[in-house]
Amino acid sequence: MKVNVQTPNFVADVKLINFIEKKLSKLEQFYDRIISANVYLKVQNTSEKQNKITEILLNVPGSELIVKKGAKTFEAATDECVHSLERQLKKRKEKQRAHA
């Protein structure tokens, strides 16, 4: 799976990008036909502590899965996104098995 990380208005360090790629690679054990993932990391200019937003767009055959989560850190937001995508991929796989 190809992972594309985009960070408008700031530069992400290598540890953060490696963390994201490692988390996303685990999704392939739930659904092996993932084509690519586009990850957008954004910082909102608000007074709230949870101003780090991770948005993941997962390309799978036939459609795209989009998840957007906010948290205090990009790592926490990425974790939430991956858990949400995990549920969506499991549901998608079950539907495909039902039709087969």
Residue pairs with C-beta under 8 A, 6 or more apart in sequence:
1 24
1 25
1 27
1 28
1 34
1 35
1 36
1 37
2 35
2 36
2 37
3 20
3 21
3 24
3 36
3 37
3 39
4 36
4 37
4 38
4 39
5 12
5 17
5 20
5 21
5 39
5 41
6 38
6 39
6 40
6 41
7 40
7 41
8 40
8 42
9 42
9 43
10 41
10 43
12 41
12 74
16 41
16 74
16 75
19 75
19 78
20 39
20 74
20 78
23 78
23 79
23 82
24 37
24 39
24 56
24 82
26 82
27 34
27 58
27 82
27 85
27 86
27 89
28 34
30 86
30 89
30 90
30 93
31 60
31 89
31 90
31 92
31 93
33 60
33 61
34 58
34 59
34 60
34 89
35 59
35 60
35 61
36 58
36 59
37 56
37 57
37 58
37 59
38 56
38 57
38 59
39 54
39 55
39 56
39 57
39 78
40 53
40 54
40 55
40 56
40 57
41 52
41 53
41 54
41 74
42 52
42 53
42 54
42 55
43 51
43 52
43 53
44 51
44 52
44 53
44 70
45 51
49 72
50 70
50 71
50 72
51 70
52 70
52 71
52 72
52 73
52 74
52 76
52 77
53 68
53 69
53 70
53 77
54 68
54 69
54 70
54 71
54 74
54 77
54 78
54 80
54 81
55 66
55 67
55 68
55 69
55 81
56 66
56 67
56 68
56 78
56 81
56 82
56 85
57 64
57 65
57 66
58 64
58 65
58 66
58 67
58 85
60 89
60 92
65 85
65 88
65 89
65 92
67 81
67 84
67 85
67 88
68 81
69 77
69 80
69 81
69 84
70 77
71 77
71 80
